[in-house]
Structures are given as structure tokens and as C-alpha cells.
């Protein structure tokens, strides 16, 4: 599934450069670990891969609740060890207000 723009309220739990497993080199993208509560109150965590950004843009927001604007987002479901998983990739991301 593809969306032009997504706004989500999350807590930033971690941020790191994405590393290519074969070459062990940074890809230029980052991985943003975020958390939020669903409608039933259960805490959910997700990793979002973001292109065209750097770790320093998000590291000051660690452990803070923010509104994250993702642009050109691709959601791809897949199975991981027999369990449902979700890949989230965005071309860009910004913190709102």
C-alpha cells in the first residue's frame, strides 16, 4: 500500500543509520524506532526506514512524543518466523510543530 502523506503521533524510541548487511556500509538511510498505543491501550513499536535524512535530525527527540509527518510512504506486510510483520518505508520525514 502506498500513501502520499501520513501523520502519526509517536514516541521516538531510537534512531540509527541503516547498515547494508553484505557490505557493512551505511546506506544513507536511517531506521527510526517509534512507539504508540493502539485503541485498546496496548503499546506497539515499529521501525520506519527513512531515506534522505540523517540521524542528527531525530536524535534530539529521543524519548519524546511527537507528531511525525511521513511522505511517500510504502507499507508492505510480510511473514517473519510465522508471524505477521509490517515494513514501513518513507522517502522523507519531518517533526510537526
C-alpha positions as MATLAB code, in Angstrom:
seq = 'XXXXXXXXXXXXXXXXXXXXXXXXXXXXXXXXXXXXXXXXXXXXXXXXXXXXXXXXXXXXXXXXXXXXXXXXXXXXXXXXXXXXXXXXXXXXXXXXX';
ca = [
       0.000    0.000    0.000;
       1.245    3.496   -0.818;
       0.348    6.859    0.778;
       1.492   10.313   -0.279;
       1.449   11.579    3.307;
       0.901   10.111    6.774;
       0.689   11.942   10.124;
       1.226    9.849   13.259;
       1.684   10.665   16.947;
       4.542    8.543   18.294;
       7.286    8.428   20.890;
      10.773    8.287   19.353;
      12.481    5.305   20.984;
      15.641    5.075   18.888;
      17.358    6.244   15.721;
      20.257    4.658   13.849;
      21.841    4.585   10.407;
      20.699    1.715    8.193;
      23.597   -0.679    7.512;
      23.824   -2.977    4.470;
      24.373   -6.491    5.839;
      26.579   -7.620    2.947;
      28.920   -4.621    2.653;
      28.653   -3.424    6.298;
      28.409    0.126    4.924;
      25.825    2.777    5.799;
      23.156    3.045    3.083;
      22.436    6.749    3.641;
      19.018    5.935    5.119;
      18.042    5.806    8.789;
      15.921    3.482   10.924;
      13.571    5.212   13.331;
      12.152    3.103   16.186;
       8.822    4.515   17.350;
       6.162    3.513   19.860;
       2.463    4.305   20.291;
      -0.659    2.945   21.967;
      -3.412    1.349   19.911;
      -7.154    1.818   20.535;
      -7.115   -0.953   23.185;
      -4.221    0.673   25.084;
      -1.596   -1.879   24.027;
       1.866   -0.386   23.400;
       3.064   -1.067   19.838;
       6.562   -0.493   18.464;
       7.518   -0.141   14.803;
      10.673    0.558   12.837;
      10.367    3.053    9.992;
      13.064    3.251    7.321;
      13.517    6.808    6.080;
      15.525    7.973    3.062;
      17.039   11.421    2.538;
      17.682   12.250    6.207;
      20.280   11.906    8.948;
      20.384   10.557   12.498;
      21.059   14.045   13.891;
      17.672   15.314   12.650;
      15.843   12.978   15.055;
      18.285   12.238   17.905;
      17.236   15.361   19.854;
      13.664   13.976   20.012;
      14.564   10.681   21.744;
      12.008    9.693   24.415;
       9.661   12.489   23.341;
       6.132   12.244   21.987;
       5.977   13.964   18.590;
       3.778   14.197   15.526;
       5.693   12.673   12.637;
       4.885   13.620    9.033;
       5.935   10.866    6.621;
       5.891   11.475    2.874;
       5.781    8.939    0.021;
       5.211    6.013    2.386;
       5.125    2.338    1.405;
       3.555   -0.253    3.730;
       4.408   -3.878    2.959;
       3.137   -6.811    5.061;
       5.249   -9.977    5.269;
       5.737  -13.105    7.379;
       8.676  -13.301    9.804;
       9.131  -16.584   11.700;
       5.494  -17.452   11.060;
       4.221  -14.130   12.417;
       2.778  -11.160   10.607;
       5.115   -8.169   10.277;
       4.941   -4.788    8.580;
       7.633   -2.949    6.647;
       7.274    0.852    6.620;
       9.467    2.912    4.292;
       9.255    6.674    3.731;
      11.095    8.977    1.330;
      11.150   11.788    3.906;
      10.019   12.584    7.433;
       9.654   15.744    9.489;
       8.596   16.564   13.036;
       5.465   18.732   13.175;
       5.098   21.771   15.437;
];
